[in-house]
Each structure stands twice: as structure tokens, then as C-alpha cells.
Amino acid sequence: VDALDRATAYEQKALGEGRTLDVLTGSTSYLRLFGLAQGGAALAQIALAAAADRAAGDKDPAHEARIALCRFFAEALLPAAPGLEQMVLSGASCLAKADAALV
């Protein structure tokens, strides 16, 4: 969520300054980062509710699966967030020498 906050602030500032190329260059990474943050938040809510239900004595076996899914998401997918944030924050700098590379 912190990575998404920083990326959002960058995109808003770049857009306000008219740096459309910077915004567009980071847009795919921004959307992937947004999806990770939203997915992580939703799965965390589900896992917390499942843990609370288990603690209250509910024996539904699906609770364990919900918690496991959240853990997998957190350990296997969320580590990509800092890299996606960096891609957003780098803006169009990756394109600066693209002409020279294509010649």
C-alpha cells in the first residue's frame, strides 16, 4: 500500500506538470501495482475474518484455505510491489536512449 501511495503521488504530480510520457510509460506497472495492493488488502480482510471465525470455534475447513491463499499471495506475489513502484517512478527515463539503441 505504501508503494502504491508513492506511485500514485508521482503519477498525479507528473500529470499535473504535463509530463504525459512519464505517466503513460509507468501506467502498466501502476495498474499491476494497484491490483496487487487491492488484491492483498481484500485477501487480508478475508483471512482475518476466517481466523476470527476459527478462533470463535467455527470448524469450516475453508477457513484454512482462505488463510493459506492470503499467505501465498503475500509471500509469492506482493514482493513484486517495490519493483513495480520503481518502474512507475522511473517515468520515461527508460526511453531516453531508445533511439540510439534502435539505430
C-alpha positions, 0 to 999 in steps of 0.5 A: 500500500505504501508503494502504491501511495508513492506511485500514485503521488508521482503519477498525479504530480507528473500529470499535473506538470504535463509530463504525459510520457512519464505517466503513460510509460509507468501506467502498466506497472501502476495498474499491476501495482494497484491490483496487487495492493487491492488484491492483498488488502481484500485477501487480508480482510478475508483471512482475518475474518476466517481466523476470527471465525476459527478462533470463535470455534467455527470448524469450516475447513475453508477457513484454512484455505482462505488463510493459506491463499492470503499467505501465498499471495503475500509471500509469492506475489506482493514482493513484486510491489517495490519493483513495480513502484520503481518502474512507475517512478522511473517515468520515461527515463527508460526511453531516453536512449531508445533511439540510439539503441534502435539505430 
